[in-house]
């Protein structure tokens, strides 16, 4: 392994280290933080109630008759009640991927990192609200229809989180501290290091 590392470019090594850190952080968030009761009590629970409130406003805007009780939605057009569980909040999965990527990127500044965290959270949350509202609007036929659309749409949260992570990588990794990552050198105005005879 030590013999192979000198042959790798420094930016490739940094990219590999970042990828390992991102994966480890995601696993920590997914298997430790997410299962922590205090996290659910202080963060997920209140946010689930906020998502329920947001859905009530969206559905009311489109003419649906909705009654809300904490994390329960009663929609007159649906023959069943809807409960916003912790996995319906969008915090798990898609945002977990995004959070792990942004927190471990060698960002040029804390301000840029914080800006992307806010942008990602708002975007993923807005999409999640639209996703659930669309599922409810398409599920007036019955619970089986709701379950089919719900299961299908859950993957979209992961997709949006991944796409936002790619955008953050492209933006934040343009000018990190030290070595540049994910950016091809233009070769203009840059001094090359001795190659020790290798091409």
ZAGUDO-488975 format. One record per residue (C-alpha): residue number from 1; z, y negated, x negated. Coordinates in Angstrom, 3 decimals, padded with zeros to 6 digits. Example, Ala and Ser with C-alpha at 12.3 -4.5 7.8 and 13.67 -1.06 7.14 Angstrom:
{num->1&zz->007.800&yy->004.500&xx->-012.300}
{num->2&zz->007.140&yy->001.060&xx->-013.670}
END
This chain:
{num->1&zz->000.000&yy->000.000&xx->000.000}
{num->2&zz->000.894&yy->-002.391&xx->-002.810}
{num->3&zz->-002.486&yy->-001.735&xx->-004.423}
{num->4&zz->-004.316&yy->-002.574&xx->-001.209}
{num->5&zz->-002.534&yy->-005.861&xx->-000.495}
{num->6&zz->-003.995&yy->-007.815&xx->-003.443}
{num->7&zz->-007.464&yy->-006.967&xx->-002.179}
{num->8&zz->-006.755&yy->-008.497&xx->001.208}
{num->9&zz->-007.211&yy->-012.182&xx->001.717}
{num->10&zz->-004.012&yy->-014.146&xx->002.178}
{num->11&zz->-005.000&yy->-015.276&xx->005.648}
{num->12&zz->-005.611&yy->-011.646&xx->006.663}
{num->13&zz->-002.111&yy->-010.739&xx->005.501}
{num->14&zz->-000.643&yy->-013.653&xx->007.445}
{num->15&zz->-002.608&yy->-012.664&xx->010.549}
{num->16&zz->-001.342&yy->-009.101&xx->010.252}
{num->17&zz->002.257&yy->-010.287&xx->009.880}
{num->18&zz->001.865&yy->-012.513&xx->012.934}
{num->19&zz->000.435&yy->-009.647&xx->014.988}
{num->20&zz->003.332&yy->-007.366&xx->014.060}
{num->21&zz->005.863&yy->-010.102&xx->014.929}
{num->22&zz->004.161&yy->-010.760&xx->018.275}
{num->23&zz->004.187&yy->-007.078&xx->019.240}
{num->24&zz->007.832&yy->-006.635&xx->018.226}
{num->25&zz->008.879&yy->-009.761&xx->020.135}
{num->26&zz->007.007&yy->-008.615&xx->023.250}
{num->27&zz->008.710&yy->-005.215&xx->023.090}
{num->28&zz->012.078&yy->-006.947&xx->022.675}
{num->29&zz->011.401&yy->-009.213&xx->025.661}
{num->30&zz->010.078&yy->-006.351&xx->027.776}
{num->31&zz->012.705&yy->-003.705&xx->027.014}
{num->32&zz->015.848&yy->-005.709&xx->026.168}
{num->33&zz->015.798&yy->-009.201&xx->027.671}
{num->34&zz->014.048&yy->-008.142&xx->030.873}
{num->35&zz->016.650&yy->-005.418&xx->031.521}
{num->36&zz->019.570&yy->-007.747&xx->030.837}
{num->37&zz->021.489&yy->-008.357&xx->034.111}
{num->38&zz->022.473&yy->-011.913&xx->033.134}
{num->39&zz->018.804&yy->-012.795&xx->032.580}
{num->40&zz->017.975&yy->-011.676&xx->036.105}
{num->41&zz->020.979&yy->-013.456&xx->037.547}
{num->42&zz->020.465&yy->-016.801&xx->035.822}
{num->43&zz->016.669&yy->-017.007&xx->035.453}
{num->44&zz->014.668&yy->-014.431&xx->037.380}
{num->45&zz->016.680&yy->-014.679&xx->040.596}
{num->46&zz->016.462&yy->-018.490&xx->040.957}
{num->47&zz->012.803&yy->-018.443&xx->039.941}
{num->48&zz->012.029&yy->-015.747&xx->042.535}
{num->49&zz->013.507&yy->-018.053&xx->045.174}
{num->50&zz->011.319&yy->-020.882&xx->043.861}
{num->51&zz->008.221&yy->-018.649&xx->044.101}
{num->52&zz->009.186&yy->-017.747&xx->047.671}
{num->53&zz->009.550&yy->-021.437&xx->048.518}
{num->54&zz->006.176&yy->-022.202&xx->046.953}
{num->55&zz->004.493&yy->-019.431&xx->048.932}
{num->56&zz->006.037&yy->-020.736&xx->052.118}
{num->57&zz->004.514&yy->-024.180&xx->051.465}
{num->58&zz->001.089&yy->-022.764&xx->050.552}
{num->59&zz->000.877&yy->-020.486&xx->053.583}
{num->60&zz->002.149&yy->-023.258&xx->055.857}
{num->61&zz->-000.578&yy->-025.515&xx->054.470}
{num->62&zz->-003.203&yy->-022.982&xx->055.565}
{num->63&zz->-001.797&yy->-022.698&xx->059.069}
{num->64&zz->000.358&yy->-019.585&xx->058.782}
{num->65&zz->003.672&yy->-019.465&xx->060.609}
{num->66&zz->006.220&yy->-018.623&xx->057.917}
{num->67&zz->009.987&yy->-018.212&xx->057.854}
{num->68&zz->011.795&yy->-017.958&xx->054.512}
{num->69&zz->015.140&yy->-016.376&xx->053.723}
{num->70&zz->015.909&yy->-016.578&xx->050.002}
{num->71&zz->013.348&yy->-014.107&xx->048.563}
{num->72&zz->012.122&yy->-012.807&xx->051.929}
{num->73&zz->009.059&yy->-014.120&xx->053.748}
{num->74&zz->008.406&yy->-013.502&xx->057.416}
{num->75&zz->004.781&yy->-014.297&xx->058.225}
{num->76&zz->003.963&yy->-014.219&xx->061.926}
{num->77&zz->000.479&yy->-012.870&xx->061.240}
{num->78&zz->001.845&yy->-009.905&xx->059.261}
{num->79&zz->003.485&yy->-006.859&xx->060.888}
{num->80&zz->006.000&yy->-006.577&xx->058.045}
{num->81&zz->008.225&yy->-008.767&xx->055.929}
{num->82&zz->007.482&yy->-009.570&xx->052.289}
{num->83&zz->010.083&yy->-009.515&xx->049.529}
{num->84&zz->009.399&yy->-011.369&xx->046.278}
{num->85&zz->010.785&yy->-009.010&xx->043.665}
{num->86&zz->011.406&yy->-009.804&xx->040.007}
{num->87&zz->008.022&yy->-008.371&xx->038.997}
{num->88&zz->006.272&yy->-010.599&xx->041.534}
{num->89&zz->007.437&yy->-013.758&xx->039.776}
{num->90&zz->004.833&yy->-013.605&xx->037.016}
{num->91&zz->007.539&yy->-013.775&xx->034.332}
{num->92&zz->007.089&yy->-010.135&xx->033.482}
{num->93&zz->003.920&yy->-008.857&xx->031.839}
{num->94&zz->001.435&yy->-011.718&xx->031.666}
{num->95&zz->003.862&yy->-014.465&xx->030.715}
{num->96&zz->005.729&yy->-012.063&xx->028.434}
{num->97&zz->002.553&yy->-011.488&xx->026.433}
{num->98&zz->001.846&yy->-015.210&xx->026.299}
{num->99&zz->005.392&yy->-016.093&xx->025.269}
{num->100&zz->005.420&yy->-013.545&xx->022.436}
{num->101&zz->002.101&yy->-014.828&xx->021.092}
{num->102&zz->002.971&yy->-018.534&xx->021.169}
{num->103&zz->006.489&yy->-018.160&xx->019.761}
{num->104&zz->005.272&yy->-016.204&xx->016.754}
{num->105&zz->002.152&yy->-018.221&xx->015.911}
{num->106&zz->002.337&yy->-020.353&xx->012.736}
{num->107&zz->001.923&yy->-023.544&xx->014.754}
{num->108&zz->001.315&yy->-026.869&xx->013.067}
{num->109&zz->004.240&yy->-028.480&xx->014.903}
{num->110&zz->006.998&yy->-027.704&xx->017.348}
{num->111&zz->005.508&yy->-030.288&xx->019.707}
{num->112&zz->002.203&yy->-028.408&xx->019.855}
{num->113&zz->003.999&yy->-025.114&xx->020.415}
{num->114&zz->006.154&yy->-026.626&xx->023.182}
{num->115&zz->003.109&yy->-028.191&xx->024.843}
{num->116&zz->001.330&yy->-024.843&xx->024.952}
{num->117&zz->004.428&yy->-023.123&xx->026.320}
{num->118&zz->004.591&yy->-025.635&xx->029.182}
{num->119&zz->000.847&yy->-025.435&xx->029.815}
{num->120&zz->000.908&yy->-021.640&xx->029.818}
{num->121&zz->003.931&yy->-021.440&xx->032.107}
{num->122&zz->002.419&yy->-023.861&xx->034.633}
{num->123&zz->-000.986&yy->-022.158&xx->034.569}
{num->124&zz->000.343&yy->-018.614&xx->034.882}
{num->125&zz->002.816&yy->-019.660&xx->037.605}
{num->126&zz->000.126&yy->-021.471&xx->039.606}
{num->127&zz->-002.193&yy->-018.488&xx->039.350}
{num->128&zz->000.606&yy->-016.149&xx->040.409}
{num->129&zz->001.325&yy->-018.223&xx->043.518}
{num->130&zz->-002.370&yy->-018.252&xx->044.409}
{num->131&zz->-002.566&yy->-014.503&xx->043.766}
{num->132&zz->000.283&yy->-013.626&xx->046.122}
{num->133&zz->-000.931&yy->-016.044&xx->048.801}
{num->134&zz->-004.404&yy->-014.488&xx->048.645}
{num->135&zz->-002.947&yy->-010.968&xx->048.873}
{num->136&zz->-000.952&yy->-011.926&xx->051.974}
{num->137&zz->-003.946&yy->-013.621&xx->053.588}
{num->138&zz->-006.074&yy->-010.503&xx->053.040}
{num->139&zz->-003.413&yy->-008.070&xx->054.214}
{num->140&zz->-003.127&yy->-008.773&xx->057.928}
{num->141&zz->-004.449&yy->-005.268&xx->058.693}
{num->142&zz->-001.225&yy->-003.571&xx->057.663}
{num->143&zz->001.142&yy->-002.516&xx->054.891}
{num->144&zz->-001.352&yy->-000.096&xx->053.341}
{num->145&zz->-003.859&yy->-002.893&xx->052.875}
{num->146&zz->-001.187&yy->-005.103&xx->051.358}
{num->147&zz->-000.162&yy->-002.407&xx->048.891}
{num->148&zz->-003.757&yy->-001.849&xx->047.783}
{num->149&zz->-004.429&yy->-005.545&xx->047.155}
{num->150&zz->-001.000&yy->-006.015&xx->045.574}
{num->151&zz->-001.441&yy->-003.196&xx->043.048}
{num->152&zz->-004.930&yy->-004.394&xx->042.157}
{num->153&zz->-003.883&yy->-008.012&xx->041.686}
{num->154&zz->-000.914&yy->-007.213&xx->039.428}
{num->155&zz->-003.338&yy->-006.485&xx->036.588}
{num->156&zz->-004.759&yy->-009.988&xx->036.968}
{num->157&zz->-001.437&yy->-011.479&xx->035.837}
{num->158&zz->-001.758&yy->-009.573&xx->032.566}
{num->159&zz->-005.360&yy->-010.732&xx->032.217}
{num->160&zz->-004.505&yy->-014.402&xx->032.747}
{num->161&zz->-001.575&yy->-014.158&xx->030.322}
{num->162&zz->-003.861&yy->-012.605&xx->027.721}
{num->163&zz->-006.564&yy->-015.254&xx->028.198}
{num->164&zz->-004.028&yy->-018.067&xx->027.885}
{num->165&zz->-002.686&yy->-016.399&xx->024.732}
{num->166&zz->-006.197&yy->-016.380&xx->023.242}
{num->167&zz->-006.593&yy->-020.088&xx->024.016}
{num->168&zz->-003.244&yy->-020.807&xx->022.371}
{num->169&zz->-004.241&yy->-018.785&xx->019.307}
{num->170&zz->-007.471&yy->-020.733&xx->019.034}
{num->171&zz->-005.685&yy->-024.080&xx->019.311}
{num->172&zz->-002.408&yy->-023.558&xx->017.458}
{num->173&zz->-003.879&yy->-021.521&xx->014.615}
{num->174&zz->-006.405&yy->-024.172&xx->013.596}
{num->175&zz->-003.962&yy->-025.990&xx->011.335}
{num->176&zz->-000.822&yy->-023.933&xx->010.708}
{num->177&zz->001.611&yy->-024.508&xx->007.928}
{num->178&zz->000.327&yy->-023.005&xx->004.705}
{num->179&zz->-002.613&yy->-020.697&xx->005.099}
{num->180&zz->-005.221&yy->-021.123&xx->007.793}
{num->181&zz->-005.536&yy->-018.259&xx->010.222}
{num->182&zz->-008.411&yy->-017.286&xx->012.525}
{num->183&zz->-010.625&yy->-019.998&xx->011.064}
{num->184&zz->-013.620&yy->-019.428&xx->008.838}
{num->185&zz->-013.793&yy->-021.549&xx->005.749}
{num->186&zz->-016.698&yy->-023.963&xx->005.698}
{num->187&zz->-016.746&yy->-023.934&xx->001.916}
{num->188&zz->-017.045&yy->-027.705&xx->001.759}
{num->189&zz->-014.638&yy->-029.540&xx->-000.511}
{num->190&zz->-012.518&yy->-026.458&xx->-001.149}
{num->191&zz->-011.773&yy->-025.104&xx->-004.596}
{num->192&zz->-012.061&yy->-021.350&xx->-005.011}
{num->193&zz->-009.492&yy->-019.299&xx->-006.867}
{num->194&zz->-010.460&yy->-017.092&xx->-009.807}
{num->195&zz->-011.863&yy->-013.807&xx->-008.548}
{num->196&zz->-010.998&yy->-011.742&xx->-011.642}
{num->197&zz->-014.552&yy->-010.499&xx->-011.714}
{num->198&zz->-014.611&yy->-009.209&xx->-008.127}
{num->199&zz->-017.295&yy->-010.515&xx->-005.748}
END
